Amino acid sequence: MSDKIYGNISGLNAIQTKSLERLYLRRIDPPLISSHPFNRELCSLSQELGRKVGVLVNRKGVIEYVIVGEEQLILIPNLKLGIIPPGEFRGLRLLRTFSKGDPINPQDLSDLALLHLDLVLKVEFAEDGFPGNSYLVHLKPDNEEGEAYQYYPAVPAGKLDLNFLELIRGLEEVFARSRLKQKSRNQEGVILVKVVLSKKKGARVDRLQIEQEINELAALSESAGAKVLDRMTQQRETYHSQFLIGRGKLEELTVRAMQLGADTLVYDHELSPAQVNAIEDYSGLKVIDRTQLILDIFAQRAQSREGKIQVELAQYRYLLPRLVGKGTEMSRLAGGIGTRRGPGETKLEADRRRIKARISHLERELDQVRRSRSQRRQLRQRRQVPIVSIVGYTNTGKSTLINSLTNSKVRAENRLFATLDPSSRRIRFPAERELIITDTVGFIRKLPKELLQTFRATLEELQDADLLLHIADAGSPEMEGQIATVEKILSELDLGEKPVVLVLNKTDLVDEAARAVLQRNYPGSVSISALDRNTFLPMLLLIEEKLWSCRTEAKSWQAFGYSGKS
């Protein structure tokens, strides 16, 4: 029986130990939270031991654990209680004594949130060992005030007549509705997390940039098929070594996830394996980082054999260092976003040796793809057909533009990374000229190094391009930062010296004054709407000038389906 008694039991004599064992055998009749006789025995025992005493009671009124604390503090040890699914209660309530200080303190709230307890009841006791007022708190369902906990007024001794079973059933029904709402949408509910570093506490940060970055993380999550339920940003001088965010903020997130029916935290950062494990162990929630999220989107989008190879290779390169200390046990990856298997992927439960062998096999396949691409490029070079490659931030309208230019049906959707597999088309120009235009995967802020490394076979197409069309979204408030991101990635790919035409797309979404500002800020750029061929002529004339050092008269373009308007 002593294996059910935990805490500071050193120094107790045989009589005191026997008293604890008798307490363990007590029973509280449902539907009571606790009874006055039980509270009296609990308080009497606290006085006898000179320590705080608590019990964990299940819904049948059976005491499962007795916990002996210090003079004022009770710490619930690792009781091997098992993992509780997010949004569900454990079916245990904590009843404990206290004599002075705050009736409900942060440690009580932490136990309530992290252990998913039904409720916490604290009984005050006087020097004579008799119980005084009782104080009750439990988690509160989602509410307009944003409150996480429901506190009850002090209840005098012997007056606690609240029906526990009705209370907990009502709470479970409300929390369950939040979970069912997500399941009915067949979507994984996520909460976004971002830490903003500042040099000193209270320093001003660029709130607009932070909002733009968290909006992009939301768009990525939605592209992966998740439902964003809430967002959280925290300003800190340094990252928390284990959780990135503070411990208190993580507890708030745990409660918020339970209120909303969320089961996943999505961090706008790259997390180490140790950080992921620490956050999951502390909160009981699944955790994925930005890299894993983007890899998941790529796993959904890959259609061609080459794309499938590249995605699977990137996933394994990301996964391999995260197998350290796990052996072959990968049960943490139990489904949902961030755990999707790439097309053709073998089981993620493979051990390190098998994964390394698979990586080597995929690299050989990718080398074959690279050689095939090289042969096709050499053929194009012999035919002396100029190549124009479209580059740009994801979801700026690159595929829509190539469809409009070539009357094609390249997949184009209003979501991030709708295009993963590159495509090439021929375009005829006046004076019997033609060129090949290629569409490439979009870039993004903090593009995972695993993807950049793996997709070099695809991005090598850019090396042989005679001209790059950099498509930017003129209607986006983030355009300036997106342009800078693309230019940085092009530089990393040793493409910084390539001739580039900056094309400001979606100018139909901005007014005349804004267009004038754009032209002034980006001289040498051209403005278009990828949905309107009549806006393409300035761009086409500039392409002609860059490739052939000439410009065809506007009227000659009418035969090619352009109005000639500039």
C-alpha positions as a Python dict, from the first residue, in 0.01 Angstrom:
ca = {
    (1, 'M'): (0, 0, 0),
    (2, 'S'): (294, 233, 64),
    (3, 'D'): (348, 249, -313),
    (4, 'K'): (40, 476, -325),
    (5, 'I'): (185, 723, -73),
    (6, 'Y'): (419, 981, -224),
    (7, 'G'): (608, 1290, -126),
    (8, 'N'): (804, 1384, 184),
    (9, 'I'): (750, 1077, 404),
    (10, 'S'): (1101, 1067, 548),
    (11, 'G'): (1109, 1104, 925),
    (12, 'L'): (755, 973, 979),
    (13, 'N'): (709, 714, 1254),
    (14, 'A'): (510, 392, 1221),
    (15, 'I'): (193, 546, 1371),
    (16, 'Q'): (199, 838, 1129),
    (17, 'T'): (258, 605, 834),
    (18, 'K'): (-36, 395, 951),
    (19, 'S'): (-253, 708, 959),
    (20, 'L'): (-162, 780, 597),
    (21, 'E'): (-249, 424, 500),
    (22, 'R'): (-588, 457, 670),
    (23, 'L'): (-646, 779, 474),
    (24, 'Y'): (-574, 592, 153),
    (25, 'L'): (-850, 343, 236),
    (26, 'R'): (-1113, 614, 289),
    (27, 'R'): (-1385, 667, 30),
    (28, 'I'): (-1589, 975, -65),
    (29, 'D'): (-1945, 895, -162),
    (30, 'P'): (-2049, 1033, -502),
    (31, 'P'): (-2171, 1283, -601),
    (32, 'L'): (-1982, 1481, -333),
    (33, 'I'): (-1657, 1659, -415),
    (34, 'S'): (-1552, 1593, -58),
    (35, 'S'): (-1731, 1540, 273),
    (36, 'H'): (-1693, 1732, 597),
    (37, 'P'): (-1574, 1420, 790),
    (38, 'F'): (-1311, 1354, 525),
    (39, 'N'): (-1194, 1718, 529),
    (40, 'R'): (-1168, 1699, 907),
    (41, 'E'): (-955, 1385, 890),
    (42, 'L'): (-736, 1543, 620),
    (43, 'C'): (-682, 1856, 832),
    (44, 'S'): (-621, 1656, 1150),
    (45, 'L'): (-357, 1450, 974),
    (46, 'S'): (-189, 1766, 841),
    (47, 'Q'): (-167, 1901, 1195),
    (48, 'E'): (-33, 1569, 1328),
    (49, 'L'): (240, 1549, 1063),
    (50, 'G'): (317, 1921, 1054),
    (51, 'R'): (295, 1899, 676),
    (52, 'K'): (43, 1961, 405),
    (53, 'V'): (-143, 1652, 282),
    (54, 'G'): (-330, 1595, -43),
    (55, 'V'): (-514, 1311, -214),
    (56, 'L'): (-603, 1233, -575),
    (57, 'V'): (-957, 1096, -591),
    (58, 'N'): (-1124, 930, -889),
    (59, 'R'): (-1486, 981, -990),
    (60, 'K'): (-1606, 682, -789),
    (61, 'G'): (-1477, 848, -475),
    (62, 'V'): (-1182, 607, -443),
    (63, 'I'): (-849, 756, -331),
    (64, 'E'): (-578, 657, -575),
    (65, 'Y'): (-280, 848, -433),
    (66, 'V'): (-186, 1015, -103),
    (67, 'I'): (71, 1294, -129),
    (68, 'V'): (266, 1437, 165),
    (69, 'G'): (408, 1783, 112),
    (70, 'E'): (634, 2024, 296),
    (71, 'E'): (514, 2272, 555),
    (72, 'Q'): (337, 2484, 292),
    (73, 'L'): (392, 2316, -44),
    (74, 'I'): (267, 2001, -209),
    (75, 'L'): (446, 1881, -521),
    (76, 'I'): (274, 1611, -722),
    (77, 'P'): (550, 1372, -832),
    (78, 'N'): (561, 1167, -1149),
    (79, 'L'): (284, 923, -1068),
    (80, 'K'): (294, 749, -1408),
    (81, 'L'): (-56, 873, -1471),
    (82, 'G'): (-24, 825, -1846),
    (83, 'I'): (-93, 1060, -2135),
    (84, 'I'): (-436, 1220, -2161),
    (85, 'P'): (-556, 1328, -2509),
    (86, 'P'): (-572, 1706, -2548),
    (87, 'G'): (-907, 1849, -2442),
    (88, 'E'): (-998, 1563, -2206),
    (89, 'F'): (-1000, 1541, -1826),
    (90, 'R'): (-801, 1285, -1631),
    (91, 'G'): (-1086, 1176, -1406),
    (92, 'L'): (-894, 1267, -1089),
    (93, 'R'): (-948, 1560, -853),
    (94, 'L'): (-696, 1697, -605),
    (95, 'L'): (-807, 1760, -246),
    (96, 'R'): (-540, 1919, -29),
    (97, 'T'): (-488, 2123, 286),
    (98, 'F'): (-332, 2464, 347),
    (99, 'S'): (-300, 2695, 647),
    (100, 'K'): (-181, 3030, 521),
    (101, 'G'): (-99, 3214, 201),
    (102, 'D'): (-309, 3236, -113),
    (103, 'P'): (-596, 2986, -118),
    (104, 'I'): (-532, 2914, -487),
    (105, 'N'): (-172, 2969, -596),
    (106, 'P'): (14, 2934, -931),
    (107, 'Q'): (128, 2582, -843),
    (108, 'D'): (-234, 2471, -802),
    (109, 'L'): (-323, 2616, -1142),
    (110, 'S'): (-19, 2451, -1297),
    (111, 'D'): (-122, 2110, -1158),
    (112, 'L'): (-478, 2167, -1278),
    (113, 'A'): (-372, 2255, -1634),
    (114, 'L'): (-81, 2022, -1697),
    (115, 'L'): (-226, 1713, -1528),
    (116, 'H'): (-576, 1773, -1675),
    (117, 'L'): (-728, 1737, -1328),
    (118, 'D'): (-1105, 1757, -1287),
    (119, 'L'): (-1066, 2026, -1020),
    (120, 'V'): (-860, 2134, -720),
    (121, 'L'): (-1018, 2175, -374),
    (122, 'K'): (-810, 2333, -99),
    (123, 'V'): (-923, 2307, 264),
    (124, 'E'): (-795, 2559, 516),
    (125, 'F'): (-720, 2427, 864),
    (126, 'A'): (-664, 2606, 1193),
    (127, 'E'): (-412, 2533, 1467),
    (128, 'D'): (-658, 2298, 1636),
    (129, 'G'): (-670, 2084, 1319),
    (130, 'F'): (-1032, 2160, 1235),
    (131, 'P'): (-1124, 2250, 875),
    (132, 'G'): (-1217, 2603, 784),
    (133, 'N'): (-1319, 2744, 447),
    (134, 'S'): (-1280, 2541, 127),
    (135, 'Y'): (-1165, 2693, -203),
    (136, 'L'): (-1249, 2541, -541),
    (137, 'V'): (-1110, 2598, -892),
    (138, 'H'): (-1143, 2417, -1226),
    (139, 'L'): (-1069, 2490, -1591),
    (140, 'K'): (-1314, 2721, -1761),
    (141, 'P'): (-1451, 2662, -2114),
    (142, 'D'): (-1380, 2916, -2388),
    (143, 'N'): (-1537, 3249, -2299),
    (144, 'E'): (-1547, 3609, -2421),
    (145, 'E'): (-1345, 3731, -2122),
    (146, 'G'): (-1060, 3496, -2210),
    (147, 'E'): (-1051, 3355, -1858),
    (148, 'A'): (-880, 3018, -1813),
    (149, 'Y'): (-999, 2923, -1465),
    (150, 'Q'): (-1329, 2925, -1277),
    (151, 'Y'): (-1284, 3030, -914),
    (152, 'Y'): (-1556, 2977, -651),
    (153, 'P'): (-1617, 3190, -341),
    (154, 'A'): (-1498, 3051, -9),
    (155, 'V'): (-1726, 2775, 120),
    (156, 'P'): (-1762, 2744, 502),
    (157, 'A'): (-1685, 2411, 665),
    (158, 'G'): (-1961, 2155, 614),
    (159, 'K'): (-2139, 2362, 347),
    (160, 'L'): (-1979, 2215, 31),
    (161, 'D'): (-2290, 2068, -133),
    (162, 'L'): (-2199, 2114, -501),
    (163, 'N'): (-2288, 1808, -710),
    (164, 'F'): (-1950, 1699, -843),
    (165, 'L'): (-2076, 1453, -1105),
    (166, 'E'): (-2315, 1706, -1260),
    (167, 'L'): (-2039, 1969, -1262),
    (168, 'I'): (-1778, 1754, -1433),
    (169, 'R'): (-2023, 1608, -1684),
    (170, 'G'): (-2129, 1959, -1783),
    (171, 'L'): (-1767, 2067, -1824),
    (172, 'E'): (-1680, 1762, -2030),
    (173, 'E'): (-1974, 1820, -2262),
    (174, 'V'): (-1867, 2180, -2331),
    (175, 'F'): (-1502, 2088, -2388),
    (176, 'A'): (-1605, 1791, -2604),
    (177, 'R'): (-1807, 2019, -2832),
    (178, 'S'): (-1488, 2212, -2914),
    (179, 'R'): (-1312, 1888, -3009),
    (180, 'L'): (-1607, 1759, -3212),
    (181, 'K'): (-1626, 2088, -3401),
    (182, 'Q'): (-1271, 2029, -3528),
    (183, 'K'): (-1332, 1663, -3608),
    (184, 'S'): (-1649, 1746, -3800),
    (185, 'R'): (-1439, 1973, -4021),
    (186, 'N'): (-1192, 1688, -4060),
    (187, 'Q'): (-921, 1937, -3970),
    (188, 'E'): (-649, 1940, -3711),
    (189, 'G'): (-691, 2231, -3471),
    (190, 'V'): (-365, 2420, -3411),
    (191, 'I'): (-240, 2715, -3209),
    (192, 'L'): (40, 2923, -3360),
    (193, 'V'): (339, 3019, -3145),
    (194, 'K'): (602, 3285, -3212),
    (195, 'V'): (876, 3426, -2990),
    (196, 'V'): (1006, 3775, -3068),
    (197, 'L'): (1351, 3858, -2935),
    (198, 'S'): (1428, 4210, -2817),
    (199, 'K'): (1759, 4336, -2684),
    (200, 'K'): (1603, 4447, -2359),
    (201, 'K'): (1275, 4406, -2178),
    (202, 'G'): (1010, 4653, -2293),
    (203, 'A'): (1198, 4746, -2610),
    (204, 'R'): (986, 4838, -2909),
    (205, 'V'): (942, 4573, -3176),
    (206, 'D'): (812, 4594, -3532),
    (207, 'R'): (455, 4484, -3468),
    (208, 'L'): (361, 4504, -3836),
    (209, 'Q'): (639, 4263, -3931),
    (210, 'I'): (544, 4027, -3649),
    (211, 'E'): (183, 4029, -3765),
    (212, 'Q'): (290, 3958, -4124),
    (213, 'E'): (507, 3667, -4014),
    (214, 'I'): (237, 3510, -3797),
    (215, 'N'): (-13, 3560, -4083),
    (216, 'E'): (223, 3368, -4312),
    (217, 'L'): (249, 3086, -4057),
    (218, 'A'): (-132, 3077, -4048),
    (219, 'A'): (-144, 3054, -4428),
    (220, 'L'): (108, 2769, -4420),
    (221, 'S'): (-97, 2584, -4159),
    (222, 'E'): (-414, 2625, -4362),
    (223, 'S'): (-231, 2509, -4676),
    (224, 'A'): (-137, 2194, -4482),
    (225, 'G'): (-505, 2135, -4405),
    (226, 'A'): (-510, 2258, -4045),
    (227, 'K'): (-755, 2494, -3876),
    (228, 'V'): (-589, 2783, -3693),
    (229, 'L'): (-775, 2829, -3364),
    (230, 'D'): (-554, 3086, -3193),
    (231, 'R'): (-221, 3269, -3211),
    (232, 'M'): (29, 3355, -2941),
    (233, 'T'): (337, 3577, -2957),
    (234, 'Q'): (572, 3651, -2670),
    (235, 'Q'): (847, 3909, -2649),
    (236, 'R'): (1159, 3788, -2468),
    (237, 'E'): (1521, 3893, -2431),
    (238, 'T'): (1635, 3534, -2493),
    (239, 'Y'): (1471, 3207, -2590),
    (240, 'H'): (1376, 2972, -2308),
    (241, 'S'): (1628, 2689, -2339),
    (242, 'Q'): (1362, 2417, -2331),
    (243, 'F'): (1036, 2572, -2451),
    (244, 'L'): (1142, 2892, -2638),
    (245, 'I'): (842, 3061, -2472),
    (246, 'G'): (823, 3099, -2095),
    (247, 'R'): (699, 2819, -1873),
    (248, 'G'): (398, 3023, -1760),
    (249, 'K'): (303, 3105, -2117),
    (250, 'L'): (324, 2737, -2211),
    (251, 'E'): (82, 2656, -1929),
    (252, 'E'): (-155, 2921, -2065),
    (253, 'L'): (-130, 2760, -2408),
    (254, 'T'): (-207, 2418, -2260),
    (255, 'V'): (-529, 2550, -2105),
    (256, 'R'): (-617, 2742, -2421),
    (257, 'A'): (-570, 2429, -2630),
    (258, 'M'): (-808, 2241, -2403),
    (259, 'Q'): (-1067, 2520, -2425),
    (260, 'L'): (-1055, 2531, -2806),
    (261, 'G'): (-1013, 2162, -2880),
    (262, 'A'): (-666, 2212, -3027),
    (263, 'D'): (-416, 1929, -3013),
    (264, 'T'): (-112, 2080, -3187),
    (265, 'L'): (123, 2374, -3132),
    (266, 'V'): (287, 2511, -3448),
    (267, 'Y'): (607, 2707, -3377),
    (268, 'D'): (731, 2968, -3624),
    (269, 'H'): (1084, 2852, -3548),
    (270, 'E'): (1309, 2555, -3614),
    (271, 'L'): (1309, 2346, -3297),
    (272, 'S'): (1572, 2101, -3184),
    (273, 'P'): (1462, 1742, -3107),
    (274, 'A'): (1521, 1809, -2736),
    (275, 'Q'): (1297, 2118, -2747),
    (276, 'V'): (1016, 1931, -2923),
    (277, 'N'): (1032, 1652, -2665),
    (278, 'A'): (1041, 1897, -2373),
    (279, 'I'): (740, 2096, -2497),
    (280, 'E'): (538, 1782, -2570),
    (281, 'D'): (622, 1622, -2236),
    (282, 'Y'): (531, 1938, -2045),
    (283, 'S'): (210, 2029, -2230),
    (284, 'G'): (82, 1693, -2355),
    (285, 'L'): (29, 1854, -2698),
    (286, 'K'): (180, 1760, -3030),
    (287, 'V'): (445, 2007, -3146),
    (288, 'I'): (569, 2078, -3497),
    (289, 'D'): (803, 2348, -3618),
    (290, 'R'): (804, 2561, -3931),
    (291, 'T'): (1034, 2326, -4122),
    (292, 'Q'): (818, 2021, -4053),
    (293, 'L'): (509, 2216, -4157),
    (294, 'I'): (657, 2315, -4494),
    (295, 'L'): (780, 1960, -4554),
    (296, 'D'): (424, 1840, -4495),
    (297, 'I'): (288, 2080, -4757),
    (298, 'F'): (548, 1964, -5007),
    (299, 'A'): (453, 1601, -4933),
    (300, 'Q'): (94, 1684, -5032),
    (301, 'R'): (185, 1872, -5349),
    (302, 'A'): (444, 1644, -5512),
    (303, 'Q'): (307, 1486, -5828),
    (304, 'S'): (600, 1401, -6054),
    (305, 'R'): (851, 1125, -5985),
    (306, 'E'): (1119, 1386, -5936),
    (307, 'G'): (908, 1585, -5692),
    (308, 'K'): (828, 1274, -5491),
    (309, 'I'): (1195, 1180, -5467),
    (310, 'Q'): (1292, 1530, -5357),
    (311, 'V'): (1022, 1553, -5090),
    (312, 'E'): (1098, 1212, -4947),
    (313, 'L'): (1469, 1288, -4938),
    (314, 'A'): (1408, 1620, -4761),
    (315, 'Q'): (1184, 1447, -4505),
    (316, 'Y'): (1446, 1185, -4425),
    (317, 'R'): (1722, 1445, -4394),
    (318, 'Y'): (1503, 1631, -4147),
    (319, 'L'): (1404, 1313, -3963),
    (320, 'L'): (1746, 1148, -3928),
    (321, 'P'): (1895, 1373, -3655),
    (322, 'R'): (1562, 1354, -3471),
    (323, 'L'): (1599, 979, -3425),
    (324, 'V'): (1876, 1035, -3172),
    (325, 'G'): (1776, 876, -2844),
    (326, 'K'): (1456, 733, -2988),
    (327, 'G'): (1588, 417, -3150),
    (328, 'T'): (1315, 285, -3373),
    (329, 'E'): (1036, 426, -3159),
    (330, 'M'): (859, 695, -3360),
    (331, 'S'): (513, 661, -3210),
    (332, 'R'): (517, 1035, -3136),
    (333, 'L'): (448, 1090, -3504),
    (334, 'A'): (94, 962, -3481),
    (335, 'G'): (-68, 1148, -3768),
    (336, 'G'): (-187, 1492, -3867),
    (337, 'I'): (6, 1783, -4014),
    (338, 'G'): (380, 1759, -3995),
    (339, 'T'): (369, 1378, -3999),
    (340, 'R'): (243, 1312, -4348),
    (341, 'R'): (440, 1052, -4535),
    (342, 'G'): (579, 1171, -4864),
    (343, 'P'): (472, 988, -5179),
    (344, 'G'): (655, 658, -5201),
    (345, 'E'): (794, 696, -4851),
    (346, 'T'): (877, 388, -4646),
    (347, 'K'): (771, 364, -4281),
    (348, 'L'): (905, 639, -4057),
    (349, 'E'): (965, 375, -3790),
    (350, 'A'): (1274, 258, -3982),
    (351, 'D'): (1592, 275, -3778),
    (352, 'R'): (1883, 505, -3855),
    (353, 'R'): (2067, 252, -4068),
    (354, 'R'): (1767, 188, -4289),
    (355, 'I'): (1700, 561, -4322),
    (356, 'K'): (2061, 627, -4419),
    (357, 'A'): (2038, 352, -4679),
    (358, 'R'): (1715, 503, -4811),
    (359, 'I'): (1877, 848, -4829),
    (360, 'S'): (2166, 705, -5032),
    (361, 'H'): (1921, 535, -5269),
    (362, 'L'): (1719, 854, -5316),
    (363, 'E'): (2035, 1057, -5377),
    (364, 'R'): (2134, 817, -5654),
    (365, 'E'): (1790, 851, -5812),
    (366, 'L'): (1816, 1228, -5787),
    (367, 'D'): (2156, 1217, -5957),
    (368, 'Q'): (1992, 1033, -6248),
    (369, 'V'): (1726, 1303, -6265),
    (370, 'R'): (1997, 1568, -6260),
    (371, 'R'): (2180, 1400, -6550),
    (372, 'S'): (1858, 1378, -6751),
    (373, 'R'): (1792, 1745, -6689),
    (374, 'S'): (2145, 1828, -6796),
    (375, 'Q'): (2097, 1643, -7124),
    (376, 'R'): (1773, 1828, -7194),
    (377, 'R'): (1941, 2160, -7118),
    (378, 'Q'): (2227, 2081, -7356),
    (379, 'L'): (1972, 2001, -7628),
    (380, 'R'): (1800, 2335, -7576),
    (381, 'Q'): (2134, 2513, -7586),
    (382, 'R'): (2223, 2350, -7920),
    (383, 'R'): (1894, 2475, -8058),
    (384, 'Q'): (1981, 2820, -7921),
    (385, 'V'): (1636, 2878, -7774),
    (386, 'P'): (1650, 3139, -7497),
    (387, 'I'): (1521, 3033, -7155),
    (388, 'V'): (1325, 3259, -6924),
    (389, 'S'): (1264, 3129, -6570),
    (390, 'I'): (989, 3262, -6348),
    (391, 'V'): (1092, 3302, -5986),
    (392, 'G'): (931, 3468, -5688),
    (393, 'Y'): (778, 3432, -5347),
    (394, 'T'): (517, 3161, -5308),
    (395, 'N'): (160, 3253, -5407),
    (396, 'T'): (251, 3565, -5607),
    (397, 'G'): (83, 3444, -5928),
    (398, 'K'): (368, 3271, -6115),
    (399, 'S'): (158, 2978, -6240),
    (400, 'T'): (-131, 3207, -6333),
    (401, 'L'): (109, 3414, -6545),
    (402, 'I'): (248, 3114, -6732),
    (403, 'N'): (-108, 2993, -6799),
    (404, 'S'): (-205, 3331, -6942),
    (405, 'L'): (111, 3359, -7151),
    (406, 'T'): (91, 3010, -7302),
    (407, 'N'): (-278, 2914, -7279),
    (408, 'S'): (-173, 2630, -7051),
    (409, 'K'): (-341, 2466, -6755),
    (410, 'V'): (-61, 2459, -6502),
    (411, 'R'): (-207, 2409, -6154),
    (412, 'A'): (-271, 2753, -6005),
    (413, 'E'): (-444, 2805, -5671),
    (414, 'N'): (-466, 3084, -5418),
    (415, 'R'): (-261, 2907, -5153),
    (416, 'L'): (103, 2867, -5060),
    (417, 'F'): (311, 2621, -5263),
    (418, 'A'): (29, 2528, -5500),
    (419, 'T'): (304, 2460, -5756),
    (420, 'L'): (581, 2221, -5662),
    (421, 'D'): (678, 2045, -5984),
    (422, 'P'): (846, 2273, -6242),
    (423, 'S'): (694, 2307, -6586),
    (424, 'S'): (823, 2448, -6916),
    (425, 'R'): (635, 2596, -7213),
    (426, 'R'): (729, 2756, -7546),
    (427, 'I'): (623, 3109, -7638),
    (428, 'R'): (630, 3257, -7986),
    (429, 'F'): (741, 3615, -8031),
    (430, 'P'): (715, 3835, -8342),
    (431, 'A'): (987, 3809, -8609),
    (432, 'E'): (988, 3428, -8583),
    (433, 'R'): (1140, 3432, -8240),
    (434, 'E'): (1057, 3194, -7959),
    (435, 'L'): (1166, 3118, -7608),
    (436, 'I'): (1113, 2859, -7338),
    (437, 'I'): (955, 2983, -7015),
    (438, 'T'): (981, 2772, -6700),
    (439, 'D'): (784, 2787, -6377),
    (440, 'T'): (966, 2699, -6054),
    (441, 'V'): (872, 2631, -5693),
    (442, 'G'): (803, 2946, -5493),
    (443, 'F'): (1041, 3075, -5230),
    (444, 'I'): (952, 3163, -4873),
    (445, 'R'): (1103, 3328, -4567),
    (446, 'K'): (1327, 3089, -4372),
    (447, 'L'): (1311, 2826, -4645),
    (448, 'P'): (1417, 2499, -4476),
    (449, 'K'): (1774, 2409, -4556),
    (450, 'E'): (1665, 2048, -4620),
    (451, 'L'): (1442, 2169, -4903),
    (452, 'L'): (1694, 2411, -5050),
    (453, 'Q'): (1957, 2137, -5052),
    (454, 'T'): (1725, 1873, -5197),
    (455, 'F'): (1563, 2093, -5461),
    (456, 'R'): (1893, 2206, -5608),
    (457, 'A'): (1832, 1960, -5894),
    (458, 'T'): (1521, 2154, -5985),
    (459, 'L'): (1671, 2494, -5916),
    (460, 'E'): (1966, 2413, -6142),
    (461, 'E'): (1727, 2503, -6424),
    (462, 'L'): (1777, 2861, -6315),
    (463, 'Q'): (2150, 2836, -6379),
    (464, 'D'): (2090, 2800, -6754),
    (465, 'A'): (1824, 3068, -6774),
    (466, 'D'): (1907, 3365, -6992),
    (467, 'L'): (1666, 3583, -6796),
    (468, 'L'): (1480, 3563, -6466),
    (469, 'L'): (1130, 3706, -6429),
    (470, 'H'): (1093, 3793, -6063),
    (471, 'I'): (719, 3802, -5992),
    (472, 'A'): (614, 4006, -5689),
    (473, 'D'): (268, 4055, -5541),
    (474, 'A'): (199, 4429, -5564),
    (475, 'G'): (-116, 4389, -5357),
    (476, 'S'): (65, 4239, -5059),
    (477, 'P'): (167, 4460, -4765),
    (478, 'E'): (466, 4226, -4730),
    (479, 'M'): (593, 4280, -5085),
    (480, 'E'): (915, 4458, -4987),
    (481, 'G'): (1018, 4180, -4749),
    (482, 'Q'): (920, 3911, -5001),
    (483, 'I'): (1133, 4071, -5272),
    (484, 'A'): (1428, 4084, -5032),
    (485, 'T'): (1377, 3715, -4942),
    (486, 'V'): (1380, 3608, -5308),
    (487, 'E'): (1690, 3815, -5381),
    (488, 'K'): (1867, 3661, -5083),
    (489, 'I'): (1785, 3305, -5195),
    (490, 'L'): (1895, 3381, -5552),
    (491, 'S'): (2224, 3506, -5412),
    (492, 'E'): (2264, 3185, -5207),
    (493, 'L'): (2211, 2990, -5529),
    (494, 'D'): (2485, 3195, -5700),
    (495, 'L'): (2227, 3357, -5926),
    (496, 'G'): (2277, 3712, -5806),
    (497, 'E'): (2441, 3819, -6132),
    (498, 'K'): (2165, 3684, -6360),
    (499, 'P'): (1967, 3941, -6561),
    (500, 'V'): (1638, 3998, -6378),
    (501, 'V'): (1314, 4172, -6470),
    (502, 'L'): (1104, 4264, -6169),
    (503, 'V'): (736, 4212, -6254),
    (504, 'L'): (484, 4367, -6015),
    (505, 'N'): (179, 4142, -6042),
    (506, 'K'): (-176, 4198, -5917),
    (507, 'T'): (-160, 4571, -5981),
    (508, 'D'): (-533, 4555, -6054),
    (509, 'L'): (-575, 4526, -5677),
    (510, 'V'): (-405, 4862, -5602),
    (511, 'D'): (-516, 5214, -5692),
    (512, 'E'): (-346, 5459, -5929),
    (513, 'A'): (-163, 5642, -5651),
    (514, 'A'): (-20, 5318, -5516),
    (515, 'R'): (91, 5209, -5864),
    (516, 'A'): (272, 5540, -5909),
    (517, 'V'): (453, 5487, -5578),
    (518, 'L'): (554, 5135, -5683),
    (519, 'Q'): (698, 5257, -6013),
    (520, 'R'): (889, 5528, -5829),
    (521, 'N'): (1025, 5286, -5567),
    (522, 'Y'): (1108, 5012, -5820),
    (523, 'P'): (1234, 5184, -6134),
    (524, 'G'): (1286, 4945, -6424),
    (525, 'S'): (1004, 4716, -6307),
    (526, 'V'): (687, 4647, -6508),
    (527, 'S'): (334, 4627, -6373),
    (528, 'I'): (86, 4361, -6483),
    (529, 'S'): (-218, 4161, -6385),
    (530, 'A'): (-157, 3795, -6460),
    (531, 'L'): (-532, 3761, -6527),
    (532, 'D'): (-531, 4028, -6801),
    (533, 'R'): (-322, 3966, -7115),
    (534, 'N'): (-372, 4328, -7218),
    (535, 'T'): (-131, 4433, -6942),
    (536, 'F'): (153, 4210, -7065),
    (537, 'L'): (295, 4421, -7349),
    (538, 'P'): (544, 4631, -7145),
    (539, 'M'): (677, 4309, -6993),
    (540, 'L'): (708, 4133, -7329),
    (541, 'L'): (885, 4432, -7484),
    (542, 'L'): (1132, 4438, -7196),
    (543, 'I'): (1196, 4064, -7237),
    (544, 'E'): (1267, 4125, -7607),
    (545, 'E'): (1509, 4400, -7521),
    (546, 'K'): (1692, 4187, -7267),
    (547, 'L'): (1718, 3880, -7491),
    (548, 'W'): (1753, 4022, -7842),
    (549, 'S'): (1835, 4389, -7785),
    (550, 'C'): (1530, 4503, -7979),
    (551, 'R'): (1167, 4594, -7936),
    (552, 'T'): (891, 4497, -8181),
    (553, 'E'): (631, 4759, -8267),
    (554, 'A'): (326, 4728, -8048),
    (555, 'K'): (89, 4661, -8339),
    (556, 'S'): (285, 4345, -8431),
    (557, 'W'): (175, 4188, -8105),
    (558, 'Q'): (-192, 4192, -8201),
    (559, 'A'): (-146, 3874, -8406),
    (560, 'F'): (-27, 3704, -8087),
    (561, 'G'): (-338, 3785, -7891),
    (562, 'Y'): (-230, 4108, -7724),
    (563, 'S'): (-416, 4431, -7770),
    (564, 'G'): (-108, 4642, -7810),
    (565, 'K'): (-207, 4857, -7511),
    (566, 'S'): (74, 4948, -7278),
}
